[in-house]
Amino acid sequence: MQSSNFNIKDSASCSIKSNRKQSEQITFKGYVKVVCTSPDGTVKWSDEGENLVVDEGINYLLGTAVLDSASLYVGLTTGTPSPAANWTMTNAQGIEAAGYDEANRVSWGQGAVAAKAVTNSSPATFTMDGVDATIGGAFVTTDNTKDGTSGVLIALKAFTSGNKTVADNDVLSVTYTISAS
């Protein structure tokens, strides 16, 4: 479910929520091969196949990869991008909406890992400056440089129902969840 809420007072505010059912998930897999050899080097038996990565292991891997990593930051995109798995911050250049008042991308503010997922502890908020009137998605990266091309692109979400219009002083609140199965 994606919704946009607009409250009109002395200023406008905007809230964007993304349906987690449409999110991509990380799947941790493993493959094990065990070979038994006799002292003379003869293979006595072998066994191999995929193994199960249990919930505790997934929580540990998420905590290590996400919480123990350098800080993560949220950015916005202009237009609705068509992200591909091979995208990096370098080749995604030109899609960032930098028309917000904050000097840098906003800190993701990692929460605790629970139930094989981690969500930012509070929404990353952007106060729009009226320059980029169309927002098409959000992303998470390891670099806080506004409109920069360094760092690692972790994830990118294009809005399901297309571009959203924003105005000067609208506030976008972005909640981003990274989950694994």
GIKA-V622012 format. One line per field, one symbol per residue. ss: DSSP state (a for helix, b for strand, c for the rest). Layout:
# GIKA-V622012
ss->???
This chain:
# GIKA-V622012
ss->ccbbbbbbcccbbbbbbccaaacccbcccbbbbbbbbcccccbbbbbbbbbcccaaaaaaaaaaaaacccccbbbbbbcccccccccccccccccbcccbcccccbbccbcccbccbbbbcccbbbbbcccccbbbbbbbbcccccccccccbbbbbbcccccbbcccccbbbbccbbbbc
